[in-house]
Amino acid sequence: MEPVVVIFISCLALGLIVGLLAGMLGIGGGLIIVPMLSYMLIHFAGMTTENVMPVAIATSLSTIIFTGSASALAHYRLGNIHRPLVLYTGVGVAMGAIVGAQVASHISGVLLKDIFAVLVIIIALQMVFGKQKTSDNAATPLSLGGIGAGTGIVSALMGIGGGALLVPALVWFKVNIRRAIGCAAFSGLIIAIFGTVSFIATGWSKPGLPEGSLGYVFLPATAGIVATSVFTASLGAKLGQRVNTKVLKAILACLLVVVSIKMISGLE
């Protein structure tokens, strides 16, 4: 069987898992997609650690364009999109996503792998031990832009939507939690669009990319993940109302730490 077909079928299964977990726990699929897709591309498509990470991250971001659109629309209909909040944060996010994609495209693939793994461990610890805290400082246009830029850079480096970073930061600046989540949903879409376009531009005509790539975006993987995750996300949201998500988050966080340690020790 052709490697592209094997990866596409594997990504159909990966999309099932990613959508389910995203719906149940509200986590970004990139935390799972990037390491799993990196492994597939190395073992089935013959890529190396040096050139696989930008492809995995760019492809992860491209899937968020589709999944994030539905989430952003849902929050818009619920009235959770506060326009001034989204505007100031969104400008920073867009600029940060472009910068982050450029950085990810030009640094060593091994270094990028280690950066990703360390950031995943931090996010996993935040998932288990983090608490929503507020300060005495209200958000200003400048602070919102700064928060957005930082979120955009890190998210584009990791291939995630940035909700795990943006929501706690906005809540810290006394932003209502529903508005913070709505802003994160919309910002995730902005990160995905600007980050993906930037990865396509920087990866254009790059040698050593697998067949079916558009810049750094591996389209067969994008199609496979999106095709199934859009269906299981709604199922996961329903299951999340019935199960103890705190226990599941703890289990997932432990799994992410193990995967990250494995990435640091080597993907090949």
PAVEXFI-401634 format. One record per residue (C-alpha): residue number from 1; x, z, y. Coordinates in nm, 4 decimals. Layout:
N
+-----+----------+----------+----------+
! num !       px !       pz !       py !
+-----+----------+----------+----------+
! NUM !        X !        Z !        Y !
...
+-----+----------+----------+----------+
***
This chain:
268
+-----+----------+----------+----------+
! num !       px !       pz !       py !
+-----+----------+----------+----------+
!   1 !   0.0000 !   0.0000 !   0.0000 !
!   2 !   0.1259 !  -0.0893 !   0.3477 !
!   3 !   0.2628 !   0.2065 !   0.5508 !
!   4 !   0.0206 !   0.1305 !   0.8367 !
!   5 !  -0.2755 !   0.1537 !   0.5976 !
!   6 !  -0.1461 !   0.4798 !   0.4472 !
!   7 !  -0.1052 !   0.6331 !   0.7927 !
!   8 !  -0.4487 !   0.5109 !   0.9055 !
!   9 !  -0.6205 !   0.6645 !   0.5996 !
!  10 !  -0.4215 !   0.9865 !   0.6440 !
!  11 !  -0.5280 !   0.9993 !   1.0091 !
!  12 !  -0.8924 !   0.9666 !   0.9064 !
!  13 !  -0.8442 !   1.2900 !   0.7090 !
!  14 !  -0.6454 !   1.4459 !   0.9935 !
!  15 !  -0.9258 !   1.3640 !   1.2368 !
!  16 !  -1.1734 !   1.5493 !   1.0162 !
!  17 !  -0.9614 !   1.8648 !   1.0359 !
!  18 !  -0.8753 !   1.8316 !   1.4047 !
!  19 !  -1.2374 !   1.7780 !   1.5087 !
!  20 !  -1.3581 !   2.0697 !   1.2995 !
!  21 !  -1.1012 !   2.3140 !   1.4360 !
!  22 !  -1.1462 !   2.1923 !   1.7927 !
!  23 !  -1.5202 !   2.2427 !   1.7680 !
!  24 !  -1.4945 !   2.5846 !   1.6057 !
!  25 !  -1.2086 !   2.7361 !   1.8023 !
!  26 !  -1.1866 !   2.5283 !   2.1196 !
!  27 !  -0.8202 !   2.4452 !   2.0586 !
!  28 !  -0.6512 !   2.1203 !   2.1523 !
!  29 !  -0.6032 !   1.8815 !   1.8646 !
!  30 !  -0.2539 !   1.7910 !   1.9847 !
!  31 !  -0.1139 !   2.1162 !   1.8478 !
!  32 !  -0.1975 !   1.9827 !   1.5006 !
!  33 !  -0.1784 !   1.6064 !   1.5549 !
!  34 !   0.1784 !   1.5936 !   1.6881 !
!  35 !   0.3583 !   1.7679 !   1.3965 !
!  36 !   0.1402 !   1.6016 !   1.1297 !
!  37 !   0.1730 !   1.2527 !   1.2768 !
!  38 !   0.5479 !   1.3017 !   1.3248 !
!  39 !   0.5792 !   1.3822 !   0.9554 !
!  40 !   0.3742 !   1.0742 !   0.8562 !
!  41 !   0.5710 !   0.8365 !   1.0781 !
!  42 !   0.9038 !   0.9653 !   0.9478 !
!  43 !   0.8098 !   0.9528 !   0.5792 !
!  44 !   0.5855 !   0.6433 !   0.5727 !
!  45 !   0.7058 !   0.4305 !   0.8646 !
!  46 !   1.0774 !   0.5097 !   0.8442 !
!  47 !   1.1085 !   0.6543 !   1.1952 !
!  48 !   1.3636 !   0.9207 !   1.2870 !
!  49 !   1.3285 !   1.2486 !   1.4740 !
!  50 !   1.5075 !   1.0858 !   1.7672 !
!  51 !   1.2343 !   0.8263 !   1.8277 !
!  52 !   0.9236 !   0.9720 !   1.6613 !
!  53 !   0.8314 !   1.2478 !   1.9077 !
!  54 !   0.7309 !   1.0278 !   2.2056 !
!  55 !   0.5130 !   0.8215 !   1.9701 !
!  56 !   0.3401 !   1.1270 !   1.8221 !
!  57 !   0.2824 !   1.2858 !   2.1650 !
!  58 !   0.1607 !   0.9629 !   2.3282 !
!  59 !  -0.0755 !   0.8935 !   2.0377 !
!  60 !  -0.2130 !   1.2463 !   2.0542 !
!  61 !  -0.2840 !   1.2048 !   2.4262 !
!  62 !  -0.4600 !   0.8734 !   2.3607 !
!  63 !  -0.7080 !   1.0412 !   2.1240 !
!  64 !  -0.8010 !   1.2918 !   2.3963 !
!  65 !  -0.9277 !   1.0059 !   2.6140 !
!  66 !  -1.2131 !   0.9628 !   2.3664 !
!  67 !  -1.2755 !   1.3229 !   2.2622 !
!  68 !  -1.2205 !   1.4554 !   2.6164 !
!  69 !  -1.4750 !   1.2150 !   2.7642 !
!  70 !  -1.7551 !   1.3694 !   2.5597 !
!  71 !  -1.6442 !   1.7230 !   2.6493 !
!  72 !  -1.6149 !   1.6471 !   3.0228 !
!  73 !  -1.9580 !   1.4810 !   3.0252 !
!  74 !  -2.1140 !   1.7791 !   2.8482 !
!  75 !  -1.9725 !   2.0216 !   3.1051 !
!  76 !  -2.0871 !   1.7966 !   3.3887 !
!  77 !  -2.4423 !   1.8055 !   3.2562 !
!  78 !  -2.4202 !   2.1833 !   3.2230 !
!  79 !  -2.3210 !   2.2108 !   3.5894 !
!  80 !  -1.9742 !   2.3511 !   3.5124 !
!  81 !  -1.7877 !   2.0871 !   3.7142 !
!  82 !  -1.7162 !   2.2312 !   4.0595 !
!  83 !  -1.6059 !   1.9330 !   4.2672 !
!  84 !  -1.3553 !   2.0968 !   4.5069 !
!  85 !  -1.1964 !   2.2835 !   4.2127 !
!  86 !  -1.1695 !   1.9682 !   4.0018 !
!  87 !  -1.0453 !   1.7602 !   4.2966 !
!  88 !  -0.7505 !   1.9815 !   4.3947 !
!  89 !  -0.6574 !   2.0670 !   4.0358 !
!  90 !  -0.7069 !   1.7078 !   3.9210 !
!  91 !  -0.4627 !   1.5628 !   4.1750 !
!  92 !  -0.1926 !   1.8015 !   4.0553 !
!  93 !  -0.2774 !   1.7362 !   3.6906 !
!  94 !  -0.2525 !   1.3581 !   3.7336 !
!  95 !   0.0871 !   1.3800 !   3.9029 !
!  96 !   0.2118 !   1.6309 !   3.6480 !
!  97 !   0.0968 !   1.4180 !   3.3539 !
!  98 !   0.2923 !   1.1180 !   3.4855 !
!  99 !   0.6059 !   1.3292 !   3.5346 !
! 100 !   0.5704 !   1.4953 !   3.1939 !
! 101 !   0.5328 !   1.1616 !   3.0145 !
! 102 !   0.8368 !   1.0240 !   3.1932 !
! 103 !   1.0438 !   1.3284 !   3.0989 !
! 104 !   0.9284 !   1.3099 !   2.7354 !
! 105 !   1.0208 !   0.9405 !   2.7224 !
! 106 !   1.3732 !   0.9873 !   2.8521 !
! 107 !   1.5061 !   1.3050 !   2.6910 !
! 108 !   1.6494 !   1.3385 !   2.3419 !
! 109 !   1.3892 !   1.3267 !   2.0642 !
! 110 !   1.5499 !   1.6300 !   1.8995 !
! 111 !   1.5321 !   1.8282 !   2.2240 !
! 112 !   1.1700 !   1.7213 !   2.2744 !
! 113 !   1.0871 !   1.8389 !   1.9217 !
! 114 !   1.2368 !   2.1811 !   1.9909 !
! 115 !   1.0602 !   2.2106 !   2.3290 !
! 116 !   0.7287 !   2.1261 !   2.1620 !
! 117 !   0.7846 !   2.3806 !   1.8839 !
! 118 !   0.8746 !   2.6643 !   2.1237 !
! 119 !   0.5751 !   2.5929 !   2.3488 !
! 120 !   0.3431 !   2.5885 !   2.0456 !
! 121 !   0.4691 !   2.9323 !   1.9419 !
! 122 !   0.3985 !   3.0633 !   2.2939 !
! 123 !   0.0462 !   2.9169 !   2.2889 !
! 124 !  -0.0150 !   3.0570 !   1.9389 !
! 125 !   0.0820 !   3.4060 !   2.0584 !
! 126 !  -0.1459 !   3.3623 !   2.3603 !
! 127 !  -0.4323 !   3.2692 !   2.1246 !
! 128 !  -0.3957 !   3.5999 !   1.9375 !
! 129 !  -0.2793 !   3.8490 !   2.1999 !
! 130 !  -0.3745 !   3.6910 !   2.5328 !
! 131 !  -0.6490 !   3.8369 !   2.7483 !
! 132 !  -0.8290 !   3.6901 !   3.0467 !
! 133 !  -0.6971 !   3.8746 !   3.3523 !
! 134 !  -0.7640 !   3.8305 !   3.7221 !
! 135 !  -0.5486 !   3.8985 !   4.0263 !
! 136 !  -0.6434 !   3.9904 !   4.3809 !
! 137 !  -0.5638 !   3.6394 !   4.5030 !
! 138 !  -0.8291 !   3.3711 !   4.5388 !
! 139 !  -0.7457 !   3.0093 !   4.4590 !
! 140 !  -0.6345 !   2.7851 !   4.7450 !
! 141 !  -0.5983 !   2.4047 !   4.7451 !
! 142 !  -0.2192 !   2.4478 !   4.7265 !
! 143 !  -0.2302 !   2.6919 !   4.4348 !
! 144 !  -0.4807 !   2.4747 !   4.2481 !
! 145 !  -0.2577 !   2.1714 !   4.2951 !
! 146 !   0.0422 !   2.3669 !   4.1701 !
! 147 !  -0.1449 !   2.4967 !   3.8677 !
! 148 !  -0.2630 !   2.1448 !   3.7915 !
! 149 !   0.0858 !   1.9959 !   3.8236 !
! 150 !   0.2388 !   2.2560 !   3.5925 !
! 151 !  -0.0393 !   2.2082 !   3.3389 !
! 152 !  -0.0037 !   1.8299 !   3.3550 !
! 153 !   0.3721 !   1.8370 !   3.2965 !
! 154 !   0.3576 !   2.0738 !   2.9979 !
! 155 !   0.0522 !   1.9031 !   2.8472 !
! 156 !   0.2100 !   1.5570 !   2.8656 !
! 157 !   0.5260 !   1.6967 !   2.7054 !
! 158 !   0.3154 !   1.8331 !   2.4190 !
! 159 !   0.0359 !   1.5791 !   2.3818 !
! 160 !  -0.2410 !   1.8333 !   2.4475 !
! 161 !  -0.5358 !   1.8578 !   2.6851 !
! 162 !  -0.4049 !   2.1683 !   2.8595 !
! 163 !  -0.7087 !   2.3954 !   2.8327 !
! 164 !  -0.5042 !   2.6769 !   2.6774 !
! 165 !  -0.2841 !   2.6741 !   2.9878 !
! 166 !  -0.5301 !   2.5900 !   3.2637 !
! 167 !  -0.8180 !   2.8277 !   3.1862 !
! 168 !  -0.6127 !   3.1537 !   3.1960 !
! 169 !  -0.4365 !   3.0345 !   3.5132 !
! 170 !  -0.7643 !   2.9587 !   3.6916 !
! 171 !  -0.9228 !   3.2851 !   3.5794 !
! 172 !  -0.6156 !   3.4649 !   3.7179 !
! 173 !  -0.7066 !   3.3204 !   4.0585 !
! 174 !  -1.0613 !   3.4588 !   4.0308 !
! 175 !  -1.2268 !   3.1309 !   3.9280 !
! 176 !  -1.5516 !   3.1758 !   3.7356 !
! 177 !  -1.4862 !   3.1320 !   3.3613 !
! 178 !  -1.7491 !   2.8598 !   3.3162 !
! 179 !  -1.6092 !   2.6631 !   3.6087 !
! 180 !  -1.2576 !   2.7166 !   3.4715 !
! 181 !  -1.3560 !   2.5757 !   3.1311 !
! 182 !  -1.5399 !   2.2850 !   3.2935 !
! 183 !  -1.2375 !   2.2099 !   3.5117 !
! 184 !  -1.0098 !   2.2268 !   3.2055 !
! 185 !  -1.2323 !   1.9814 !   3.0181 !
! 186 !  -1.2258 !   1.7322 !   3.3039 !
! 187 !  -0.8528 !   1.7868 !   3.3652 !
! 188 !  -0.7825 !   1.7237 !   2.9965 !
! 189 !  -0.9347 !   1.3796 !   3.0370 !
! 190 !  -0.7180 !   1.3141 !   3.3458 !
! 191 !  -0.4054 !   1.4275 !   3.1593 !
! 192 !  -0.4916 !   1.1992 !   2.8674 !
! 193 !  -0.5505 !   0.8924 !   3.0836 !
! 194 !  -0.2499 !   0.9256 !   3.3154 !
! 195 !  -0.0190 !   1.0491 !   3.0398 !
! 196 !  -0.1185 !   0.7717 !   2.7996 !
! 197 !  -0.0769 !   0.4977 !   3.0601 !
! 198 !   0.2646 !   0.6375 !   3.1531 !
! 199 !   0.3722 !   0.6466 !   2.7869 !
! 200 !   0.2533 !   0.2878 !   2.7392 !
! 201 !   0.4550 !   0.1737 !   3.0411 !
! 202 !   0.7768 !   0.3549 !   2.9454 !
! 203 !   0.7511 !   0.2523 !   2.5804 !
! 204 !   0.6784 !  -0.1146 !   2.6526 !
! 205 !   0.9196 !  -0.3402 !   2.4572 !
! 206 !   1.1099 !  -0.0378 !   2.3246 !
! 207 !   1.2861 !  -0.1222 !   1.9966 !
! 208 !   1.2249 !   0.0736 !   1.6777 !
! 209 !   0.8536 !   0.1400 !   1.7290 !
! 210 !   0.6148 !   0.0891 !   1.4336 !
! 211 !   0.3961 !  -0.2194 !   1.4040 !
! 212 !   0.0670 !  -0.1686 !   1.5838 !
! 213 !   0.2138 !   0.0212 !   1.8781 !
! 214 !   0.1120 !  -0.0275 !   2.2403 !
! 215 !   0.4105 !   0.1151 !   2.4209 !
! 216 !   0.4579 !   0.4539 !   2.2600 !
! 217 !   0.0919 !   0.4748 !   2.1470 !
! 218 !   0.0460 !   0.4008 !   1.7752 !
! 219 !  -0.3003 !   0.2455 !   1.7744 !
! 220 !  -0.3824 !   0.2721 !   1.3982 !
! 221 !  -0.3329 !   0.6502 !   1.4176 !
! 222 !  -0.5424 !   0.6747 !   1.7345 !
! 223 !  -0.8246 !   0.4811 !   1.5693 !
! 224 !  -0.8150 !   0.6900 !   1.2514 !
! 225 !  -0.8165 !   1.0278 !   1.4265 !
! 226 !  -1.0890 !   0.9339 !   1.6751 !
! 227 !  -1.3116 !   0.7735 !   1.4100 !
! 228 !  -1.3636 !   1.1035 !   1.2263 !
! 229 !  -1.2925 !   1.3784 !   1.4829 !
! 230 !  -1.5856 !   1.2762 !   1.7043 !
! 231 !  -1.8222 !   1.3603 !   1.4186 !
! 232 !  -1.6672 !   1.6845 !   1.2931 !
! 233 !  -1.6281 !   1.8330 !   1.6438 !
! 234 !  -2.0043 !   1.8839 !   1.6738 !
! 235 !  -2.0160 !   2.0296 !   1.3221 !
! 236 !  -1.7312 !   2.2646 !   1.4110 !
! 237 !  -1.9152 !   2.3817 !   1.7230 !
! 238 !  -2.2141 !   2.4778 !   1.5083 !
! 239 !  -1.9978 !   2.6553 !   1.2496 !
! 240 !  -1.8228 !   2.8413 !   1.5288 !
! 241 !  -2.1495 !   3.0202 !   1.6050 !
! 242 !  -2.1712 !   3.1545 !   1.2496 !
! 243 !  -1.8176 !   3.2578 !   1.1507 !
! 244 !  -1.5652 !   3.5079 !   1.2808 !
! 245 !  -1.3572 !   3.2787 !   1.5010 !
! 246 !  -1.1139 !   3.5582 !   1.5935 !
! 247 !  -0.9926 !   3.5757 !   1.2337 !
! 248 !  -0.9720 !   3.1967 !   1.2134 !
! 249 !  -0.7743 !   3.1819 !   1.5386 !
! 250 !  -0.5285 !   3.4376 !   1.4030 !
! 251 !  -0.4853 !   3.2373 !   1.0813 !
! 252 !  -0.4401 !   2.9132 !   1.2727 !
! 253 !  -0.1913 !   3.0768 !   1.5111 !
! 254 !   0.0171 !   3.1942 !   1.2149 !
! 255 !   0.0048 !   2.8443 !   1.0681 !
! 256 !   0.1164 !   2.6931 !   1.4005 !
! 257 !   0.4108 !   2.9336 !   1.4166 !
! 258 !   0.5180 !   2.8379 !   1.0630 !
! 259 !   0.4891 !   2.4662 !   1.1443 !
! 260 !   0.6859 !   2.5147 !   1.4665 !
! 261 !   0.9671 !   2.6957 !   1.2865 !
! 262 !   0.9740 !   2.4106 !   1.0341 !
! 263 !   0.9972 !   2.1599 !   1.3203 !
! 264 !   1.2890 !   2.3456 !   1.4754 !
! 265 !   1.4711 !   2.3477 !   1.1399 !
! 266 !   1.4083 !   1.9724 !   1.0995 !
! 267 !   1.1324 !   1.7167 !   1.0367 !
! 268 !   1.3217 !   1.4860 !   0.8044 !
+-----+----------+----------+----------+
***
